[in-house]
């Protein structure tokens, strides 16, 4: 999370930085809230490999979304 926040902060205009980081943090938190429950169900049903594989896939999706949503690199001005 700190690396993602730093990357977003360095690639978003200063005027939009707080809104962008807040929106990203809110969405990430809301989506991760049920994760332990879902992971427990997947572990009980399929064993250890499925939750770990699903986590890796979702990390890759997260990376693609960040690269897609923050398209142009903007020089940070403070």
DOKOL-263952 format. One record per residue (C-alpha): residue number from 1; residue in three letters; x, z, y. Coordinates in nm, 3 decimals, padded with zeros to 5 digits. Each point is the difference from the previous one (the first is absolute). Example, Ala and Ser with C-alpha at 12.3 -4.5 7.8 and 13.67 -1.06 7.14 Angstrom:
BEGIN
 num residu      px      pz      py
   1    ALA  01.230  00.780 -00.450
   2    SER  00.137 -00.066  00.344
//
This chain:
BEGIN
 num residu      px      pz      py
   1    UNK  00.000  00.000  00.000
   2    UNK  00.271  00.076  00.262
   3    UNK  00.171 -00.332 -00.068
   4    UNK -00.331 -00.186  00.029
   5    UNK -00.083  00.178  00.326
   6    UNK  00.343 -00.076  00.144
   7    UNK -00.027 -00.365 -00.101
   8    UNK -00.347 -00.033  00.153
   9    UNK  00.112  00.180  00.317
  10    UNK  00.293 -00.236  00.045
  11    UNK -00.220 -00.307 -00.049
  12    UNK -00.301  00.087  00.217
  13    UNK -00.018 -00.012  00.378
  14    UNK  00.040  00.336  00.171
  15    UNK -00.353 -00.017  00.144
  16    UNK -00.154 -00.041 -00.347
  17    UNK  00.232  00.228 -00.198
  18    UNK -00.213  00.318 -00.011
  19    UNK -00.319 -00.186 -00.095
  20    UNK  00.176 -00.201 -00.270
  21    UNK  00.175  00.301 -00.156
  22    UNK -00.321  00.205  00.017
  23    UNK -00.206 -00.274 -00.163
  24    UNK  00.257 -00.052 -00.273
  25    UNK  00.027  00.372 -00.068
  26    UNK -00.378  00.044 -00.011
  27    UNK -00.060 -00.285 -00.242
  28    UNK  00.290  00.105 -00.221
  29    UNK -00.122  00.362 -00.013
  30    UNK -00.362 -00.093 -00.075
  31    UNK  00.103 -00.239 -00.276
  32    UNK  00.241  00.249 -00.156
  33    UNK -00.243  00.295 -00.001
  34    UNK -00.160 -00.080 -00.341
  35    UNK  00.332 -00.110 -00.154
  36    UNK  00.071  00.316 -00.207
  37    UNK -00.347 -00.009 -00.155
  38    UNK  00.025 -00.371 -00.083
  39    UNK  00.355  00.049 -00.134
  40    UNK -00.119  00.283 -00.224
  41    UNK -00.281 -00.212 -00.143
  42    UNK  00.238 -00.292 -00.062
  43    UNK  00.255  00.231 -00.164
  44    UNK -00.265  00.150 -00.232
  45    UNK -00.138 -00.342 -00.091
  46    UNK  00.317 -00.210 -00.029
  47    UNK  00.307  00.224  00.005
  48    UNK  00.296  00.013  00.237
  49    UNK  00.081 -00.371  00.045
  50    UNK -00.325 -00.115  00.166
  51    UNK  00.005  00.242  00.298
  52    UNK  00.368 -00.069  00.065
  53    UNK -00.048 -00.378 -00.024
  54    UNK -00.304  00.013  00.227
  55    UNK  00.199  00.203  00.254
  56    UNK  00.279 -00.260  00.003
  57    UNK -00.252 -00.281  00.048
  58    UNK -00.166  00.183  00.289
  59    UNK  00.337  00.061  00.166
  60    UNK  00.065 -00.374 -00.014
  61    UNK -00.344 -00.066  00.153
  62    UNK  00.085  00.252  00.273
  63    UNK  00.322 -00.185  00.079
  64    UNK -00.177 -00.336  00.018
  65    UNK -00.270  00.141  00.229
  66    UNK  00.257  00.148  00.237
  67    UNK  00.192 -00.328  00.014
  68    UNK -00.323 -00.195  00.055
  69    UNK -00.160  00.231  00.258
  70    UNK  00.317  00.045  00.206
  71    UNK  00.099 -00.365  00.019
  72    UNK  00.235 -00.030  00.298
  73    UNK  00.293  00.228  00.063
  74    UNK -00.029  00.142  00.352
  75    UNK  00.295  00.159  00.175
  76    UNK -00.062  00.369  00.060
  77    UNK  00.019  00.097  00.366
  78    UNK -00.014  00.375 -00.027
//
